[in-house]
Amino acid sequence: MKIDDLAIFKCSVESQPVNTLYDAQNDIVIKAVIGPKTARDPKTGLMKPTGNAVKNIKLLAQATGEYTRAELNKDAVLGWTDLAQSQIDAAKQPEP
């Protein structure tokens, strides 16, 4: 996306690598999803997290106009909004 006299923005996403698309021993099919990767525990049969599906996300910016690269070179942090976090917390609570 280009914003005149500010920057050209691009998003770069790096995912976690996988060795196979199907693990026959554990009956796991790799799916392209956002969020944590999961695998079926062969002992319990339950799904368990295996790590983040996304390794990193970068917002790339090329300064245009009077802006400089130094002004645009800042770290970004991803997180939940307060509303989303409260909904997640509520979903984790056992129902009465």
Phi, psi and omega in degrees: 000136180249129173244115183306141179060022174227283183192166168255122185254140175222150178248133178241127180238129177245124181263166176284137180284156174232151180272334183211153178274341179218125177256098185296325182298320181253004181052054180246126175253126179286132179237147177274098181226158174271137180116193185287144172286147178228159177219151178279125177287118183298335181281316185259339184080359181272152176281138179225149179292143178242358181138172181289140177286330180253126180282312175200158177231132179234137171259114182263138180223133175248114185299141174230164180067224184270354179288151178248162178300321181299324179290334182263350186274081181230148177285149177242148178234132178263143179198176179273148170289163178301320180296313180298319180295321179293325177292321177296314180299319179294321181292334180282342183284137177293144179283144181290000000 
